[in-house]
Amino acid sequence: MAEGDGRETEIETSEWRESLDDVLAREGPERVRALLHDLQVHAQKSGVRLPFSANTPYINTIPPEDEALYPGSREIELRIKSLIRWNAMAMVVRANRDEHGIGGHISSYASAATLYEVGFNHFFHGKGEHFDGDQIYFQGHSSPGIYARAFLEGRLSARQMENFRRELRSGGGLSSYPHPWLMPEFWEFPTVSMGLAPIMAIYQARFNHYLVDRGLHPKTDHKVWAFLGDGECDEPESLGALTLAAREGLDNLIFVVNCNLQRLDGPVRGNGNIIQELEAAFRGAGWNCIKVIWGGDWDPLLAADTSGELVRRMGEMVDGERQRIIVESGAYIREQFFNTPTLRELVAHLSDEQLRKMRLGGHDPVKVYNAYHQAVTHTGAPTVILARTIKGYGLGEGGEGRNITHQQKKLNEDELRTFRTRFGIPISDEQVAEAPFYRPPDASPEISYLKERRAKLGGFVPSRTAACQVLGTPPEQVFEEFYSGSGGREVSTTMAVVRLLTKLLKHDGVGKLVVPIIPDEARTFGMESLFRSVGIYSHAGQLYEPVDAETLLFYREARSGQILEEGITEAGSMADFIAAGTSYSTHCINTIPFFFFYSMFGFQRAGDLIWAAGDMRCRGFLVGGTAGRTTLAGEGLQHQDGNTQLYAFAVPNLLAYDPAYAFEIAVIVREGIRRMYEQQDNVFYYLTVYNENYVQPPMPEDAREGILRGVYRLKRADCPKARHTSHLLASGPIVNEALRAQAMLGERFGVAADVWSVTSFKQLYADAIDAERWNRLHPNGPERTPFVAQALSGTEGSYVLASDYVKAVPAAVARYLPRPPAILGTDGFGRSEGRRALRNFFEVDARALTVAALDGLVRAGALTADDLARAVRELDIYPDRANPRTT
């Protein structure tokens, strides 16, 4: 380009800038935005292809001139924050001195202290009268700081602080991370399984709208806050539901991402830029994005940067360089960051020490306050705040900003003394080596200020309450049709539970509180009739005429809709379930969630969230539809469920049932409502239901106790001339195979076989091991007998345990039977086949049960091996075929 052409370009660019400045001055930023949009459209129409970017420059979103004045006393707040930093650090250090390897984290809270303290002092609402308070998902690794603040508030004792991560010690202790099960009056949300807090927060915010739109809760201004780390955003659940939050206009939701650029082993994006990457993801999804990168010390430099060279330099570095800069000297920063004559001239008036102490935005209370202020006042979309911090801030040269910081749990005496001096903690040199806790007197300015601020904001946080009004159990009349059977009509248990749900939705007492949740499988489960009767929830209503509007069961969305139909996301639906199942605590509303899912995918995909639900004392019903490895014909390896009943064993407060019949489901659901909402037990339920149609029999007399406790005798043998006896104990649809085997054994082999329905192998197992423990610890007391042993007391012959799940499920109770049983199950990969072929393949059909019963009689000496071999031949069983477990 010629020299003259260059000057003309500069002049032209200057004129455009001046014109834009003039429009900005006369008509404001809205007009500028509209003008730039129109110009972009015009350029595209003219064939100019503009490069796409969802990013803004690597500077603070809020310019200094738009900042509000900081309220309160920054001096007192700084002292409070310093005390909390010290006590949080001391708690972890002391715990690891007392018991090596007990663990804990210093650096995460050190980086986030300002982010939390600005919130505690000015934004986080407690559960005051007539107000639910804000729901706050605290970053799990920052729990020491939250405990340290509660210690200053007088909510936790010094003994509890001393017993951090040692909850079994005298005087009580503190759980490692946020756990409502372990600290039910303190923590609300378990958050340390990284990635779960963001998705739970999104669906919690949406559920809050749901309650208001359905008239179950008055409209309030409370917010849902989620604090997470930049490295945590690598978990798929962290960012997986961002578009839902924007689509639903969740302006009651605020994410605060602590961008300290470090995960456990090293930088989050050593060769990239995590803040810009996250900004693009959030802005692209429709979120209001606020970047808090640079502290106030940088404002004069940015104001003097008329050429834009400083902004360019800020944006061009990769995160590995940014991490290196913060641990080096001021001279290094001057040489490496301010690496041009123009940039060095910009900081010529600053000493090396001043350069080293220039704060980042996440450590500047004014910058954080303004970000929060804009977030809570923003309407129409959720907000994310990307706050740049230093991991291990304040830990000194041994830990601040270094890759080992996440694992740091100890400080030596010199490091403690440096920390003490940096934050002005009034502890002597003689005491500092012991890392003592420090709490000023109640009348001190710090404690008085801290308590005054919390009182003004509605009370202490975090806190959890469960004082909710008791909900009555629906009367027996609601369930009676299920007790009487289907009258010869073939019905699946999936259809039965949907029918039961429909009746509950119409019930005056609980109907409006039932929350059906479905991940895009309503038509699979035969639930489409609910579209018309109760509607699908949508905050926007239905802005279109559905393609099936002329049909009876059209897809109907409504602001007052009751169904949460989430699309293809078991994780999102499970987050719905958690929000609804803990509403008794967060909102004092007893909502009753029924989450229907493809059984295999519920536990397989969302097992971590199910565990979190247990931790949160969640209530409700998980319903694994189209369950079973041999019931879901044709689907094959990934879809057929032989595992979930085994997975359910691991969750302590989950009651898992595998019912065979509609009357069993009715008894279980009614008892579940009574226990969870009338008795207010901290349990939740899992039911597997099937798509196989068969006649639903009436409920036998005196079956209720056995249904709930795990087993009852369904049908006695009608074979008075039989020479031998057997007992077939089966669950789910395999009960029908047991009934066929019963007839086969009696008619062809002279064996009188009783059929028992096992509604829950887990309940039987839990009862048995509890009885064993009691007997072991009370050797001189009356002995307790496991319920399964009581039920089978006085029986004899052979025993068979059969399930449509892996053998480990029925095997759990095998040793409590009078004799060692045969165990049948579906270990192995699924197959695409019909039900009959699948049950033959997995050896859980009537023939397999028959052979197993006869084998038991052989082992008992009642039959010979030749008798068994003859039966195998007569039943057309091929003994040398491959084992399905490994085929």
C-alpha positions, -999 to +999 in steps of 0.1 A: +000+000+000+013+035-009+021+059+020-008+082+009-032+053+008-023+044+044-030+080+056-064+080+038-073+047+054-065+062+089-085+093+082-115+072+070-113+050+101-111+080+123-142+095+107-161+063+112-151+063+149-161+100+153-195+093+137-200+064+161-190+085+191-215+111+180-244+086+177-234+072+211-234+106+227-267+118+212-288+086+212-271+061+235-258+025+232-291+010+221-290+031+189-254+022+183-263-015+186-291-012+162-270+008+137-242-018+138-267-046+133-282-028+103-247-023+088-238-060+093-270-071+076-263-046+047-227-059+044-238-095+042-264-087+016-237-070-004-216-102-003-192-092+025-186-123+047-179-112+082-159-135+105-181-149+133-171-143+169-191-148+201-163-131+220-158-096+233-123-082+240-103-097+270-113-069+293-140-063+319-175-062+305-185-033+329-165-002+322-154+019+353-177+048+344-207+024+347-198+011+381-220+017+411-205+029+444-196+000+468-220-001+498-210-009+533-175-008+549-148-022+527-124-020+556-144-042+579-153-066+551-116-069+543-109-078+580-137-104+580-125-119+548-089-121+562-102-139+593-121-164+572-091-170+550-070-177+581-095-200+598-102-219+566-065-225+561-059-234+597-088-259+597-073-279+569-037-276+581-046-287+616-066-316+604-037-329+583-013-325+611-035-345+635-042-373+610-020-376+580-038-378+547-072-367+560-073-343+530-090-311+524-084-281+501-069-247+509-064-232+474-099-233+459-115-211+486-083-189+487-091-180+450-128-175+456-129-157+489-139-123+474-165-139+452-182-154+482-177-126+506-193-099+484-222-123+480-225-130+517-224-093+526-246-079+499-265-104+478-272-139+493-307-139+508-315-162+537-347-180+545-364-151+563-401-150+570-423-155+539-392-159+518-375-190+506-341-173+503-316-178+475-306-213+466-268-214+465-247-242+450-214-236+467-183-250+450-175-282+469-138-277+472-145-243+488-163-258+518-135-248+543-142-212+537-179-216+542-173-234+575-148-207+585-175-180+580-201-201+599-175-203+627-173-165+629-211-163+628-213-185+658-230-214+640-201-238+643-180-245+674-142-246+676-145-283+684-164-289+651-137-269+633-110-291+649-129-322+637-130-312+600-133-344+580-136-364+612-174-365+619-172-395+642-152-378+669-166-366+702-183-332+699-191-337+663-173-328+631-177-314+597-182-333+564-155-330+538-178-313+513-214-301+511-235-331+521-272-326+532-274-362+544-245-356+568-253-320+578-291-317+572-295-283+588-266-267+571-260-279+535-288-278+509-270-291+478-242-317+473-218-302+448-184-318+449-192-344+422-181-319+396-205-310+369-237-318+388-242-284+404-245-265+371-272-288+357-290-291+390-290-253+394-305-248+359-334-271+365-339-258+400-343-223+386-367-236+360-386-255+387-390-223+406-408-208+376-429-240+373-442-236+409-451-200+403-467-206+369-488-234+383-500-213+412-483-234+438-459-206+450-461-168+450-437-149+428-405-139+446-372-123+436-350-150+450-321-163+428-304-195+422-266-191+424-241-217+411-204-214+419-182-236+398-147-238+386-134-233+350-120-268+350-153-282+361-168-269+329-151-298+311-177-321+326-205-326+300-233-318+325-218-284+333-226-269+299-251-294+286-282-275+295-272-239+288-296-235+259-325-246+282-317-218+307-317-192+279-347-206+261-367-205+293-356-170+301-342-180+335-333-146+348-334-160+383-302-180+376-267-168+381-235-188+374-202-176+389-173-193+373-141-191+393-116-188+365-083-194+382-070-212+351-060-243+370-074-278+375-059-305+396-028-314+376-021-282+356-037-254+335-073-257+323-062-245+289-025-241+288-025-235+250-058-217+249-080-192+267-107-207+289-124-174+297-129-166+260-139-202+253-166-201+281-178-167+270-184-180+235-203-210+248-225-190+272-231-160+248-238-184+220-264-202+241-281-169+248-268-160+283-259-126+296-222-128+301-201-106+324-164-108+325-145-097+356-109-100+346-089-070+357-090-053+391-093-015+396-055-011+395-057-017+357-083+009+350-059+038+346-037+018+322-067+008+301-079+044+300-044+055+288-043+028+261-056+050+233-040+027+206-056-005+219-022-022+222-027-031+259-061-047+251-045-066+222-017-079+245-042-089+271-061-110+246-032-126+227-016-145+256-025-181+262-035-193+297-002-211+303+015-177+300-010-160+322-005-186+349+033-180+347+030-143+349+012-143+382+040-162+400+069-142+387+085-109+399+075-074+388+106-072+367+095-103+348+060-089+343+075-057+329+097-076+305+074-103+294+039-089+296+046-052+287+068-064+259+068-034+235+082+001+239+046+015+239+035-009+267+066-003+288+060+034+285+025+028+298+038+014+331+070+034+334+056+052+365+050+019+383+076+001+404+082-036+400+065-042+434+035-022+422+033-043+391+035-075+410+006-065+433-018-054+405-050-073+413-071-094+391-109-088+388-120-117+409-101-104+439-114-068+436-146-064+457-158-034+436-156-053+403-173-083+418-200-062+435-209-045+402-210-078+383-234-092+409-255-061+409-259-062+372-266-100+373-295-097+399-311-068+380-308-083+345-340-096+330-349-120+303-319-143+304-296-161+328-263-145+337-228-160+339-200-141+356-165-152+345-142-140+372-104-142+368-086-153+400-054-169+413-056-204+427-041-204+462-043-166+464-024-156+496-006-189+502+027-173+492+054-185+469+049-221+479+014-224+465+000-193+449-008-200+412+013-231+410+003-265+396+007-282+430-017-258+447-048-279+444-032-307+465-017-284+491-029-293+526+000-282+548+021-251+554+053-248+574+059-223+601+074-197+578+045-200+554+020-197+582+038-166+596+038-150+561+001-158+557-006-143+591+012-111+584-002-106+549-038-108+561-032-091+595-043-119+618-038-109+655-018-141+664+016-139+680+048-154+666+048-179+695+012-191+686+014-190+648+031-224+645+000-241+660-023-225+634-049-216+661-084-205+651-092-169+658-126-154+664-130-118+676-154-111+705-191-109+697-191-072+704-162-066+680-169-045+648-162-075+626-187-099+642-213-072+647-211-061+610-211-097+598-243-105+617-260-072+608-255-079+571-269-114+574-299-103+594-307-076+568-305-103+541-328-127+558-305-149+579-276-172+576-267-192+545-262-220+538-291-234+558-316-262+552-350-266+567-375-295+565-403-281+586-430-288+560-467-294+566-476-331+566-494-343+534-521-369+539-520-403+521-547-408+495-574-432+508-576-469+498-605-461+474-580-446+449-562-479+447-589-504+449-593-510+412-557-523+411-563-547+440-591-564+421-571-573+390-577-567+353-607-591+349-590-613+323-577-584+302-540-584+294-523-553+308-486-544+312-473-530+345-463-499+326-499-493+317-509-500+353-486-474+368-497-448+342-533-455+351-524-451+387-507-418+380-537-406+361-559-413+392-535-395+415-535-365+392-572-362+396-572-366+434-583-335+453-556-338+479-524-347+460-533-342+424-519-307+419-487-317+437-479-346+414-451-338+390-448-362+360-413-361+345-405-377+311-374-375+289-392-377+255-407-411+261-443-404+269-457-421+238-434-451+245-449-454+280-485-448+269-487-415+287-498-393+258-533-390+272-518-367+299-508-342+272-545-333+268-556-337+304-528-319+323-506-304+296-468-300+292-453-272+311-439-243+292-432-209+307-440-193+273-472-213+268-478-227+233-468-202+205-477-225+176-504-249+165-491-284+168-489-306+137-513-331+154-538-304+166-567-323+149-561-355+169-575-363+203-541-366+220-522-337+205-490-323+219-503-295+242-479-271+259-492-246+285-479-222+311-500-241+337-489-275+323-481-302+349-458-325+329-421-318+327-412-332+292-375-326+289-366-340+255-337-365+253-319-359+285-320-383+314-296-361+333-318-330+329-349-350+339-331-363+369-323-327+379-360-320+376-367-350+399-343-336+425-357-301+424-393-315+428-383-341+453-366-316+476-392-289+472-404-298+507-371-283+520-364-255+495-400-242+492-420-260+519-442-275+492-447-313+491-445-319+454-444-356+444-423-363+414-428-394+392-399-397+368-405-422+340-375-432+320-362-460+299-350-482+328-315-489+314-307-453+308-319-439+341-292-456+362-267-461+335-266-424+325-277-406+356-264-428+384-243-399+399-274-377+401-294-405+417-267-407+443-269-369+448-307-373+452-301-397+481-276-372+496-302-344+493-329-365+511-349-364+480-384-379+479-404-393+450-407-422+426-383-432+400-401-454+375-379-475+351-402-482+322-399-509+295-376-527+320-360-561+320-334-578+299-358-603+283-390-582+283-379-554+260-381-576+229-360-567+198-340-539+214-307-556+220-275-550+238-276-514+250-313-510+257-322-542+276-319-537+313-304-564+334-285-541+358-305-513+374-319-534+403-282-542+412-272-505+409-300-496+432-284-517+460-257-490+463-280-461+473-288-465+510-321-446+512-335-458+478-362-485+482-360-506+450-389-527+439-394-551+410-432-557+410-449-583+388-485-571+391-506-540+393-518-546+428-482-548+440-475-514+424-506-499+441-496-511+475-460-498+471-470-464+457-496-458+485-471-468+511-444-446+495-466-415+497-474-423+533-438-428+543-424-399+524-451-372+527-471-382+558-444-398+579-417-376+562-391-403+560-360-394+540-364-421+514-372-424+477-385-452+455-374-470+424-399-493+406-392-513+374-422-517+352-426-537+320-442-535+286-452-572+285-490-576+285-505-603+307-536-608+329-533-589+362-546-611+390-565-599+421-544-594+452-542-624+475-553-621+510-527-611+536-502-602+508-497-565+518-470-570+544-450-593+521-454-569+492-438-541+511-412-562+529-401-580+498-417-614+494-451-633+497-465-666+487-485-658+455-498-693+447-496-726+465-491-758+446-523-777+437-507-811+435-519-833+464-503-865+450-469-850+445-439-869+460-416-838+463-418-801+470-401-770+457-403-732+460-399-709+431-391-673+442-392-649+413-395-611+406-411-590+379-424-608+348-403-639+356-431-646+382-452-657+352-424-681+341-425-695+377-462-701+374-457-720+341-429-739+358-452-747+387-477-763+363-449-781+345-433-795+377-467-808+389-480-823+357-449-838+343-425-844+373-447-849+403-433-819+422-455-796+442-440-761+437-452-730+455-447-697+437-435-667+456-434-632+443-403-613+453-412-576+450-378-565+463-346-585+466-330-553+480-356-550+508-350-586+518-313-581+517-314-550+538-337-566+564-314-597+566-281-579+571-298-556+597-310-587+616-275-603+614-259-571+628-284-570+656-278-606+666-240-601+664-241-570+687-268-584+711-256-620+718-277-623+750-308-607+735-337-622+716-325-633+682-340-616+651-349-636+621-346-621+585-381-617+570-373-640+541-364-667+565-396-661+585-416-663+553-401-697+543-400-711+578-414-747+579-409-752+541-388-779+526-376-793+493-357-773+467-355-736+462-350-714+431-343-677+430-350-661+396-349-626+382-348-607+349-317-590+363-281-602+368-277-632+392-261-610+418-295-595+426-313-627+438-280-641+451-280-613+477-305-633+498-295-668+489-279-677+523-310-668+542-331-696+526-335-730+543-313-747+517-288-733+491-310-723+461-304-724+424-300-688+412-312-677+377-306-644+361-296-626+329-258-621+332-244-611+298-250-587+269-285-583+255-297-597+222-321-585+195-348-611+198-383-619+209-392-626+246-395-664+243-361-667+226-345-643+250-357-661+281-345-694+266-311-678+258-306-664+293-321-695+309-348-678+329-379-693+312-402-719+327-381-748+315-350-734+331-368-729+364-381-764+362-347-779+357-333-757+385-360-770+409-353-806+399-315-801+403-321-789+439-340-821+446-312-841+432-287-823+455-311-830+484-310-867+476-347-868+467-341-875+430-313-891+410-290-876+384-307-898+358-340-882+367-325-848+360-309-859+328-342-873+315-359-840+323-333-820+304-339-842+274-377-840+276-376-802+279-355-799+248-327-782+266-292-784+250-267-787+279-236-780+259-246-746+245-225-715+252-229-697+285-249-665+279-228-646+304-199-646+281-215-651+247 
